[in-house]
Amino acid sequence: QPYSDKSKTVAGLLQLLGLVGLVGFGRIYAGYVGLGIAQLVVGWVTCGLGAWVWGVVDAVLFLTDKVTDPQGRPLRD
């Protein structure tokens, strides 16, 4: 199966920006723009708490190969 041109490491690290209240950039990078914007809004509305939780969970999902790109291809290492 072909791999995505996106890196799971970069996506996971971008999601860890949720630790400082900025979540969604990993999803946007991976091609999930709508979900990334939703994460940004949740982070803003919850004053960063939702961003912290969602960012850490999403980073783990990226780094453990649970997330593919929008075409269903696994993210590369």
C-alpha positions as MATLAB code, in Angstrom:
seq = 'QPYSDKSKTVAGLLQLLGLVGLVGFGRIYAGYVGLGIAQLVVGWVTCGLGAWVWGVVDAVLFLTDKVTDPQGRPLRD';
ca = [
       0.000    0.000    0.000;
       1.429    3.438   -0.877;
       2.269    5.868    1.891;
       1.048    9.435    2.230;
       3.409   12.306    1.519;
       2.682   13.535    5.075;
       4.779   12.515    8.087;
       3.144   11.040   11.198;
       5.955   12.482   13.326;
       5.369   16.033   12.085;
       1.585   15.658   12.473;
       1.964   14.272   16.003;
       4.336   17.045   17.071;
       2.030   19.692   15.627;
      -0.843   18.197   17.624;
       1.260   18.488   20.774;
       0.979   22.249   20.389;
      -2.288   21.561   22.222;
      -0.196   21.557   25.390;
       0.075   25.325   24.973;
      -3.516   25.778   23.800;
      -3.000   25.581   20.040;
      -4.507   22.380   18.715;
      -5.599   21.366   15.226;
      -2.452   22.110   13.267;
      -1.547   18.411   12.997;
      -4.968   17.630   11.540;
      -4.733   20.534    9.120;
      -1.243   19.365    8.074;
      -2.546   15.808    7.514;
      -5.357   17.108    5.282;
      -8.280   17.206    7.705;
      -8.888   20.961    7.557;
     -12.454   20.878    8.890;
     -11.511   18.785   11.905;
      -8.459   20.960   12.541;
     -10.589   24.104   12.578;
     -13.089   22.398   14.896;
     -10.225   21.589   17.273;
      -9.061   25.209   17.194;
     -12.582   26.402   18.039;
     -12.950   23.881   20.884;
      -9.597   24.994   22.273;
     -10.647   28.619   22.126;
     -14.096   28.036   23.647;
     -12.723   25.901   26.512;
      -9.854   28.326   27.235;
      -7.281   25.723   26.272;
      -8.502   22.783   28.373;
     -10.186   21.037   25.455;
      -7.142   21.776   23.319;
      -4.825   20.152   25.846;
      -6.842   16.939   26.140;
      -7.717   16.613   22.455;
      -4.179   17.515   21.384;
      -2.522   14.837   23.504;
      -5.012   12.149   22.472;
      -4.697   13.073   18.797;
      -0.880   13.165   18.989;
      -0.883    9.619   20.378;
      -3.212    8.498   17.578;
      -0.917   10.022   14.956;
       2.258    8.550   16.425;
       0.774    5.040   16.772;
      -0.395    4.769   13.138;
      -4.118    5.050   13.931;
      -4.682    8.002   11.565;
      -4.462    7.946    7.772;
      -4.560   10.795    5.284;
      -7.918   11.723    3.686;
      -7.240    9.245    0.851;
      -6.822    6.378    3.344;
      -3.050    6.068    2.939;
      -0.944    5.547    6.080;
       1.252    8.467    7.106;
       4.960    7.890    6.538;
       7.528    7.718    9.328;
];
